[in-house]
Amino acid sequence: MATKLDEKLEPIFRDVLRRNPGEDEFHQAVREVLESLGPVLVKYPEFAEQKIIQRICEPERQIIFRVPWQDDSGETHINRAFRVEFNSALGPYKGGMRFHPSVYLGIIKFLGFEQIFKNALTGLPIGGGKGGSDFDPKGRSENEVMRFCQSLMTELYRHLGEYTDVPAGDIGLGQREIGYLFGQYKRVTNRYESGVLTGKGLDWGGSRARKEATGYGTVFFAQEMLKARSDALDGKTCIVSGSGNVAIYAMEKAMQLGARVIACSDSGGIIVDKDGIDLDLVKQIKEVERRRISAYAEERKSARYIEDGSIWSVQCDVALPCATENELNGNDAKQLVSQGCIAVAEGANMPTTPEGIHVFQEAGIAYGPGKAANAGGVATSALEMQQNASRDSWTFRYTESRLEEIMKTIHTSCFETAKEFGSPGNYVVGANITGFLKVARAMTALGLV
């Protein structure tokens, strides 16, 4: 159920629809932000006069190019790649690269638009951008993945730089792919510019806690939401969608804080373990063997695998959507609420549909949107950039403490801003307005550029 837009914002959204046809995910992301901004224009009418919103909704630059490569049998393939450099008012463009068959311009623009506000919320000097390709690394050999990454970087390198645009990983693009991309960047530029990519290995410029950061940060945010209600994760039952990097480390931190995680998933189905998820086994299956999550049930008698099952049907106190966009719809949200769920924190980007968000907010549960709850990943990427710039390497404990402090600050900012603008407890409003104001003020200061 969509909220009615302010009369000043309705024509802006209609123009976004006209100028970006067929990009449904981008339209959804823009509308979700615009629904929060009516009170901002009342308090700060100068942002309407300067057309700040229209300028934020139009990327500064959109790069689309072909990526030709050969597989192991010598057959030629042509993929399409994207880099949308959305907004650099606060710093160099920063955001991940996604390798997945579903990638098209609308997905990248939705992710890049979200990244503007997420990066602003961290309080660190980074702008918003995103990229990716419709290449699918699943089932490809190491050499095929390497050749694809080298071909992609042979074009993309000319648009990157530690003060220009700094990509990272995302779905389908992990430390292995970052290594191949960085190696080709180093080769074609003849520079060891560590800060041009984040998510690197520890032996060649990476940051401790970066791998864990998005999942850990999501759980830190969930903990802060519960604290605001005089509650805590300790003793709570949790479910986590996905079983990739974000999901694995969300499970790890939730367990460290005393929660009991009983279910996770992948695109094939879900596992439910009544004795609690064995995280070491999940890591072995997903990070080492790269197998389907169904293999977990083959190893654990206490677990059952449900092919094509819905993880949202599993009763829980806290739900952490950590897989992909629009994975949790209105009916799923109703089921979670009816079964006693009290908090949802998003580890993925826009995993809850507008109908689902409406259900959560109507039920009064603690709901943390992705642009706030999963900002820990990009925040720690920015910390990696700091270490690269100073030729330094921090300990895991110090980096994690910085991450936790950033997530607490994001929660406080969102909580207080929501209250200031008449929507106490509404983290969607709080996150959108806090992020928007940071970017809008910077854009105003920099003039019409």
N, C-alpha and C positions, 0 to 999 in steps of 0.2 A: 504494500500500500504506500504510494508515493505521497509525500507531504506537498501541499500546494506551495508553489514558489512565490516569493515576494513579487509584486507587480513590476519592480525595476529589474528583477532577475529573469523573469519569464522570456522577454525578447532576447536576452543574452543566450539563454539555453536553446531557443529556437534557432538562433544563428549558428550555434555549435552543431546542431543536428544537420542544418543545411550545408555547412562547410565540410562536414566529416561524415558523409553518408555510409551506412552499412557497418559502422564501427560501434557495435552495441556495448561492448565492455567500456569503451572510452566514454560513451554517453552516460552510462550508469555511474561511472566514477565522478564525472563532472556534476551530474545532478545531485549526487550525495553531498558534495561540498557546497553547491549553491543553496541547498535547502537550509544550511546553517547560517548563511551570510546576511539574511535580511536585517537582523538587529545591528550588524556591523555597519551597514550603509546608513542607518539612522544616526549612529554615533559618530561615524567618520564619512560624511557625504563627499569629501574630497576624493575618496577612492572611486566613487561612481563618476565624478566629473573627469577624472584622469583616465577612465576606462581601464583601471588596473585589472579587473576581472577578465575582461575581454583579452587583454594582453597575456595574462597567465594561462588562459585556455588555448592559446596559439603557441605551438613550439617555436623556439628560436631557430631550430634547424632540424630537418628530417633527412636522414641519409638512408638510401635504399640501394643495394648493389647485389650483383650475382656472385656466387661462390662456386666456381668449377673445381672439381676434384675427381680423382680416379680411385676406384675400389681395388681390392687385392687381385681381382681377376682382370684388371685393366679397363673395365667399363667406366665411361665418363658419366658423372652426375652433375646436375646444376641445381644448387639450392639458392634461396633468396635470403639475404640478411638485412638487418635494420639497425640503426642507431638513431634514437630520437633524443636530441639535446634540448631539453624542454625549458629549463630556466636556470640562469647562472647569476641571479641577483645576489646570492649569498656566498658563492664560491664556484669552483670548477664543477662541471656536471659530474654526478656520482650516482651510480646505479648498476645493477647486474645485467648479465647477458643470459638469455634463456634459449636452450636448444630443445625444441619439441615440435612435432609435426603441426600442432595447433597454432603455431606462431604466425601472426600476420600483423599488418600495421596497427589495427585497432587494439590488439592485445598489448603491443609495445607502448602505444600512446596511453592506454589506461594505466599501465605500470609506471610509466614516466611521470604522468600527472600526479599519481599517488606519491611518487618519490619526492616531488617538490615539497610537499607538506611534511612528509615523514622526516626528511633530512632537516627541514627547518626546526622540527620539534626537538631534535637532538641538541640544539644549541651550538653545533659545530659548523665551521665555515664551508659548507658543501651545498652545491646546487642540485637540481634534479634532472636525471636522464635515465634512459633504459635502452636495452638492445636485445638482439637475439637472432635466431634463424630457424627455419622450418626443418632443419637437419635433425634426424633422430639418431642419437649415439647408441641406442639400445641394439644389441646384436652386431655392432660393428667391432672390428678388430682394433687393437691399439694403433696399428699403422694407419688404418683408415681414419680414425679419430684425429691422429696427428696430422695427416695430410689435409683433412678438412680445416682444422684450426689454422694451419700454416697458410692455406689459401685465403681464408677469411681475413687474417691479420695483414696479409699482403696489401689488401685494400684499406682496411680499417685504420691501420697505424697512422695514416696521414691526418686523421681527425682526433687523435689522442694526445695526451701529455699530462704530466702531473699537475700543471696549472690550467689545463684545458678541459679534459674529460678523462675520468678514471673509472673504467668498468670493473666488475667483479663477477662472481658466479651467481647462478640462479638454478632453476630446474634444468637438469640435464647437463649442467656445466659446473664441475667441481674442481678440486685441486689438480687433477690430472690435466684437464683441458686448460686451466689457467697456466700450467707449466708450458704446454705447447704454444699457447698464445704469447706468453712472455718471451719464450725462446725466439720466436719469429720476430717479435717487436725489437728485441735486442739485436737480432741479425740485420734487419733492414735499416735500422736507425744508427747502428754502431754506437749505441749508448746503453749503459746499465742504469736505466732510469727506474729504480725499484718502485717508486710511488705511482707508476702509471697503471698498475693493476693491483687489486687487493684480493685476499684469499689465497696468497702464495704459500708455499711450503716453508716450514721454519728454517730450513737450511739456506734459503735464498730470498730472505726479506719478509717472510710472513710474520704474523703476530700470534702469539699465544692467546688462546681463548676465542680466536676468530671463528673457528669451526663450530664452536659451541654457542656463539654469541646470540644468534637469532632465537634459538630455542630457549636458552637461559633467560634472555631478555623478556620473552613472552611470559615466562613463569614468574619472573620478578614483578612484571606489571600485574599479573593476576593476584599475586600476593599483596600488592599495594591496594588493589581494589577491595580485597577482602579485609585488609587492615582498616580501611576507611569505614567499614561496616562492623568493626570490632570483632573480626573473625580472622581465620588463617587457613593455609593449605594443610597444615598438620592434621592427619587423620581423615582427610577427604578422599573420596574415590574419584579418580580421573579417567577420562578417555581422550585419546589423541588420534586424530585422523592423519593418515600418511605414515610412512616409515622411512622417509629420507632423512637428510641431515637435520632439518628443523625439528621434525617429529622426534627423532632419536634423542636430541639434546634437551628438548622440552620434557620428555619423559625422565631423563636423567636428573634434571634440576628439580622437577616435581617430587621425585623420589627422595632426593637429598633434603627437601623441605618437609618430609614426613607424609606426603601423599601416597596413595596406593593406586598405581596405574594398572588397569585391568584389560584394556583393549587398544589396538592400533590397526592400521589397514594399509592396503595399497590398491592399485586400480583393479585388481582381480577380486578382492574380497576383504574380509576382516578376520582377525583372530581375537578371541576372548579367552583370557586366562584367569580362572577363578582364584588362583593362588598369587596373582600379580605377575606382570610381564617380567620375563627374564631378559634384561636389557643386553647382557653380554651375548646372548643367543641372537637377538635381533641384530646387533652390530655385526656379528659373524656372518649372518645370512645376507644382510643388505650392504655392508661396507666392504666385506672381504670377498664373499662368494658371488655377490650381485645376483641373488636368486629372488624368487617371489616369496611373499610373506607366508604363503601356504606351507612352506617348508618348516615353519616354526611349529605347527601342530604335529608334524611328523616326529619332532624331537621331544615334545612335552605332553605327557599324558593328561595334565591338568588343563590343557588348552583345546579349544575347538575352532575349526576354520569354517567360516560361512561364505561360500562363493557368492559374489555379487551382493553380499549383505550390506546393510546400512549401519554404520558405526553409531549413528545417532539414535538407534533403537536400544542401545546398551545403557542401562540405568547408571547415572553418575551424579556427583555433586558439582564437578567442574569439567567443562568441555574445552578442548584446545584444538581448533581446526588448523591443521598444519600442512595441508596437501595442496589445494589449488583454488582458483577463483570459483565462486558460485557453487560450492559443494554442499552448502547447508541452506535448504530452502525453508519456506514458511511452514510446511507440514513437519519437517524435521525439527524446527524450532519449537513447534507446539508439543511434539513428543518429548523433547528434552525438558521443557517446562513442566509438563504434566507428570514427569517422573522425578521431579524434585531438583533439577539442576539449578544452582544458585549463581553460577558465574561462567562466562564464556570469554576467553581471550584469544585473539586471532594471531596465529603464527604465520599463516599464509596471507597473501594479498587479496583482499576483498572476497574471502571465502563464503560470506553470508550474503544471501540475496536481500534486496530491500524489504521483501515480505518477512524474511526471517528476522531482520533487525527490528522491524516494527513489533513482532511478537515478543522479542526479548524486552524491548523498552516498555511495552504495555504491561508485561508481567513484573516489571520492576527489578529484574535480575541485573547483576553487574556485567556489563557488556563492554569489552575493550576492543575497539576497531584496530585493524591491522596497522594503519599508518602510525598509531601510537604503540600498540602492544608488540609489534615485531620490529620496531626501530632499532633494537639492539644490534642487529646484524650490520646495518650501515654505520651505526655509531662506532662499532669496533673496527670497521673498515677505515673510518676516518682516524681512529687511533693508530691503525697500521700505517697510514700515510704520515702521521706525526713521527712515528719511529723511523720510517724510511728517510724522512727529511733531516732527522738529527743523527742518522747512522747509529741508531740505538736499538735495543731489544729489551722489552720489559718482561718481568716474570708473569706467570699465569695468574698468581694471586693478585698482583697489582692491577693487571688488565681487567680481571673479573671485578675487582672492587670499583674500578672506574665505570665499567658497564653497569653495575648495580646502582651506582650513584646517578648515572645518566637516566636510567629507567625510573628511579624514584622522582627525579626532577621532572621528567615528562609527565608522570602521573599527577604530580602536584600542580603543574601548569594547566593540564587539561581539566582537572577537578576544579581549580579556582576560577578558570575562565568560564567554564560552564555555569558556575554559580553567578559570576558577574553578569553574564548575559541572559539570566533568567531561566536556565535549564539545569538546576542542580542535579548532580549524579549522571548527567548525560555526557559520556565520554566522546561520543561522535561529535556533538556540538563543540565540546571543549577542544578536541584535537583539531578540527577543521578551522576554528576561529584562531586558535593560538598559532598554528602554522601559517594561516593566511596573513595574519597581522605582521609576522616577522618578514615575510616575503614582500608584502605590499609596502611596508615602510622602506625597505631597501630599494625597491623599484622606484619609489617616489624620490628618494635621495639621489638616485643615479640618473634621473632625467628620462626623457622620452627616447629610450634605446631598445 
